[in-house]
Amino acid sequence: MGPIVSTVSVRELQRMAFDRHKILIDVREPAAFAHRHLPEAYNLPYQSIGQWKYQLDPDVEYILICEHGGAALRAARELDCLGIRAAAVVGGYSYL
């Protein structure tokens, strides 16, 4: 079993303010992102995490969202292993 990953509920997400210190990342594929996404979200697909995970700022907190929560949890675990603060939205867009 891997490390415990931080999570946030959809209710907590809806109360969050995003800025340069807290960033929302949508890890779904670009087509899903284009179809529906939160206005504050940046699209960094989980499939290409190997290309972007090393470019993230360790001083920023990242909130990750996907359709149901699984990819966001996997991404948060990978980022946590690099010392990057990340939390996954439980249930993802399916709960919005």
Secondary structure, 3 states (H helix, E strand, C coil): CCCCCEEECHHHHHHCCCECCEEEEECCCHHHHHHCCCCCCEECCHHHHHHHHHHCCCCCEEEEECCCCHHHHHHHHHHHHCCCCEEEECCHHHHC
